[in-house]
């Protein structure tokens, strides 16, 4: 039987150079105490070691009246101990770059997990310059 703890240590030392903060959307009551509810972001994990990578997917574009929505599909790898759920908000720091993305369904292996993450950003059409 493989020594998964040893393999996890190797992955941690060689691959996990990025960090991620995980937030979960929750219903919170309005500040005035009324029955109106809003979505809030509850911190779940902070500064977890991870690796953000591309996996052979092209950048998708969706043209709008105001510009273009750019959709980035990337992959986050981290230890399987973290319970990251679909639609959790993932803030990732990768080589000095910051990404704010939504998590997809995680796929768990004995040594790590892979989570598709998606970012939708609006890029201007360049006419406002």
Secondary structure, DSSP 4 states (H G I P E B T S, - for coil): ---HHHHHHHHHHHT--EEEEEEEEEEEE-TT--S-EEEEEEEEEEEEEEEEE--S-PPEEEE-SSEEEEEEEEEEEE-TTS-PPTT-EEEEEETTEEEEEEEEEEEE-SS-EEEEEEEEEEEE-STT-
